[in-house]
Amino acid sequence: MGKKYLPSLWLTLLAAGICAAAAAYGGRAWAAASVLLALLACLPFFLRFERSRPSPETVTLIAVMTAVSVMGRVIFAPVPGFKPVSAVAAICGMYFGPSAGFMCGALSAAASNMFFGQGPWTPFQMLAWGVCGLLAGLLSAPLRRSRVLLCVYGVLSGVLFSFIMDIWTALSLDGYLTLRRWLALTVAALPFTAMYAVGNVVFLLLLARPLGRKLARIKQKYGL
């Protein structure tokens, strides 16, 4: 089997694991299994990044972008849903690739929760923000060319983040997850989802070009 099929295989196994957990367990055991699966979903991206043997300069830049993301989340903490994390992870992915985007998003969640509190929701945040950075890396060419597409991506990544976190919200109630409950929570969370989307668009419009020019210049200067 070619390496290009490994991510699909991994996601298929995760989906099978979720179904098995739903069938075999109930209550808090189901929630614990889902948290573990969310954490395991992040593992292939960390391993891929490690095996790519990034240069010290690349690691440093990702660390700096993560620090910017964490600082932004702390600064905008009083405004629910209005955070630059998805935007910074997306910019990192656009200029350093999908793996770097995922690392920036996932590490931003883990690091910023040192301030906001760690818990079983952290793996879901790591996965959600990591995927936002990953997809931006995969779509880097059109996103860097078009501000319209960048805005569309900002909206969609906000919706995606909210959808993933609504899974944890449903589980946190009593450990059970049903489609009806998830849909109800998704509808109830629409104001926050809209705030996520608006925040992503605002931060991408403000940061993508100036920060992107600096990152592009650094890449060229150091041959990253």
matplotlib code that plots the C-alpha trace (Angstrom):
import matplotlib.pyplot as plt

x = [0.0, 1.4, 2.1, -0.5, -3.2, -2.0, -3.9, -7.1, -6.4, -5.7, -9.0, -10.9, -9.5, -10.4, -13.9, -14.1, -12.7, -15.4, -18.2, -16.7, -16.6, -20.2, -21.3, -19.2, -19.3, -21.7, -21.5, -18.2, -16.3, -17.6, -16.4, -13.0, -12.7, -13.6, -11.0, -8.4, -9.4, -9.1, -5.6, -4.6, -5.9, -3.2, -0.4, 0.2, 0.8, 3.3, 5.1, 5.1, 6.6, 9.2, 10.2, 10.5, 13.5, 12.7, 15.6, 16.2, 15.1, 11.8, 11.2, 12.0, 9.6, 6.8, 7.5, 7.3, 4.0, 2.6, 3.7, 1.9, -1.2, -1.1, -0.6, -3.4, -5.8, -4.8, -5.2, -8.7, -9.9, -12.6, -14.3, -15.8, -15.1, -13.0, -9.5, -6.6, -5.6, -7.2, -5.9, -2.3, -2.3, -3.7, -1.0, 1.7, 0.3, 0.1, 3.8, 5.4, 3.1, 0.3, 2.3, 3.6, 0.1, -1.2, 1.6, 1.0, -2.7, -2.4, 0.4, -1.4, -4.3, -2.0, 0.1, -2.7, -4.6, -1.8, -3.6, -7.2, -7.1, -6.3, -9.0, -10.5, -11.5, -7.9, -7.4, -10.5, -9.1, -5.8, -7.5, -9.8, -7.2, -4.6, -7.0, -7.6, -3.8, -3.5, -6.2, -4.8, -1.5, -3.1, -4.9, -2.0, -1.7, -5.3, -5.5, -2.3, -3.6, -7.2, -8.4, -12.0, -11.0, -9.1, -12.3, -14.3, -11.7, -11.9, -15.7, -15.5, -12.6, -14.7, -17.6, -15.4, -13.9, -17.3, -18.6, -15.7, -16.0, -19.7, -18.9, -17.1, -19.9, -22.4, -20.1, -19.5, -23.2, -23.5, -21.0, -23.4, -23.4, -26.4, -26.9, -30.0, -28.1, -25.2, -27.4, -29.3, -26.1, -24.8, -27.9, -27.7, -24.0, -24.7, -23.9, -20.5, -19.9, -20.6, -18.2, -15.5, -16.1, -16.0, -12.9, -11.1, -11.9, -10.9, -7.6, -6.8, -7.4, -5.3, -2.4, -2.2, -0.4, 2.0, 2.9, 3.0, 5.5, 7.8, 7.5, 8.1, 11.2, 12.6, 12.0, 13.9, 16.7, 17.4, 16.4, 13.7]
y = [0.0, 3.4, 6.0, 8.3, 5.9, 5.8, 8.9, 7.5, 4.2, 5.9, 7.9, 4.7, 2.9, 5.9, 5.8, 2.1, 2.7, 5.3, 2.9, 0.1, 2.3, 3.4, -0.2, -1.6, 1.2, 3.7, 6.7, 8.1, 5.2, 6.3, 9.8, 8.6, 6.5, 9.5, 11.7, 9.0, 8.7, 12.5, 12.4, 9.5, 11.3, 13.9, 11.3, 10.6, 14.3, 14.6, 11.5, 12.7, 16.1, 14.3, 12.0, 14.9, 16.0, 19.8, 22.2, 24.1, 27.3, 25.7, 24.4, 27.9, 29.6, 27.2, 27.8, 31.6, 31.2, 29.1, 31.7, 34.4, 32.2, 31.6, 35.3, 36.2, 33.8, 35.2, 38.8, 38.2, 36.0, 38.5, 38.1, 34.6, 33.0, 35.9, 34.3, 34.3, 30.7, 29.3, 32.2, 31.9, 28.1, 28.6, 31.1, 28.8, 26.0, 28.2, 29.1, 26.0, 23.2, 21.1, 19.4, 22.7, 24.1, 21.1, 21.4, 25.1, 24.6, 21.6, 23.0, 26.3, 24.5, 22.6, 25.6, 28.1, 25.8, 26.2, 29.5, 28.5, 25.1, 21.6, 18.9, 16.3, 19.0, 19.8, 16.9, 18.0, 21.6, 20.2, 18.2, 21.0, 23.8, 21.3, 20.4, 24.1, 24.6, 21.3, 22.2, 25.6, 24.0, 21.7, 24.7, 27.1, 28.0, 29.3, 30.8, 32.9, 34.1, 35.1, 37.1, 36.0, 32.4, 33.2, 34.7, 31.7, 29.5, 31.6, 31.0, 27.3, 26.8, 28.5, 26.2, 23.2, 24.1, 24.6, 21.3, 19.3, 21.0, 20.4, 16.7, 17.2, 19.4, 16.6, 14.1, 16.3, 16.4, 12.7, 10.8, 9.9, 11.1, 11.0, 12.6, 14.4, 15.8, 16.9, 18.7, 20.4, 21.6, 22.7, 24.9, 26.3, 27.2, 29.1, 32.5, 31.3, 29.6, 32.9, 34.6, 32.0, 32.5, 36.4, 36.3, 34.0, 36.3, 39.4, 38.0, 36.4, 39.7, 41.6, 39.1, 36.9, 39.3, 41.2, 38.1, 36.0, 38.4, 38.2, 34.4, 34.1, 36.4, 34.3, 31.1, 32.5, 33.9, 30.7, 28.2, 26.6]
z = [0.0, -1.0, 1.6, 0.1, 1.3, 4.9, 6.1, 4.7, 6.4, 9.7, 9.5, 8.6, 11.6, 13.8, 12.5, 13.2, 16.7, 17.4, 16.2, 18.3, 21.4, 20.9, 20.6, 23.5, 26.1, 27.6, 29.9, 30.8, 29.3, 25.9, 26.5, 27.6, 24.5, 22.3, 24.0, 23.4, 19.8, 19.3, 20.8, 18.6, 15.6, 16.2, 16.5, 12.7, 12.0, 14.9, 13.6, 10.0, 11.1, 13.2, 10.4, 7.9, 10.0, 9.8, 10.1, 13.4, 11.6, 10.6, 14.1, 15.5, 13.1, 14.0, 17.7, 17.1, 15.2, 18.0, 20.5, 18.5, 18.4, 22.1, 22.9, 20.6, 22.3, 25.7, 24.6, 23.1, 25.9, 27.0, 23.6, 23.2, 19.9, 18.6, 18.5, 16.0, 16.6, 13.4, 11.3, 12.6, 12.1, 8.6, 7.7, 9.1, 6.9, 3.8, 4.0, 5.6, 4.6, 6.0, 8.7, 10.0, 10.0, 12.0, 14.5, 15.0, 15.6, 17.8, 19.9, 20.2, 21.9, 24.2, 25.2, 25.6, 27.8, 30.3, 30.9, 30.3, 31.9, 30.6, 30.4, 28.2, 25.7, 24.9, 22.4, 20.6, 20.4, 19.2, 16.5, 15.4, 15.2, 13.8, 10.9, 10.2, 9.7, 7.8, 5.3, 4.7, 3.9, 1.4, -0.2, 0.1, -3.6, -4.1, -0.7, -1.2, -4.6, -3.7, -0.7, -1.6, -1.2, 1.9, 3.4, 2.4, 4.0, 7.2, 7.4, 6.7, 9.2, 11.8, 11.1, 11.1, 14.5, 16.0, 14.6, 16.0, 19.4, 19.5, 19.6, 22.9, 24.2, 23.5, 25.3, 28.3, 29.2, 30.2, 28.1, 25.3, 21.7, 19.3, 16.0, 17.3, 20.3, 18.2, 15.7, 18.5, 20.0, 16.6, 16.1, 19.6, 19.0, 15.8, 17.4, 18.6, 15.2, 13.5, 15.9, 15.1, 11.3, 11.6, 13.7, 11.3, 8.4, 10.2, 11.4, 8.0, 6.3, 8.8, 9.1, 6.0, 3.7, 6.0, 8.0, 4.8, 3.2, 6.1, 6.2, 2.5, 2.8, 5.6, 3.7, 0.7, 2.8, 4.7, 1.9, 4.1]

ax = plt.figure().add_subplot(projection="3d")
ax.plot(x, y, z, "-o")
ax.set_aspect("equal")
plt.show()
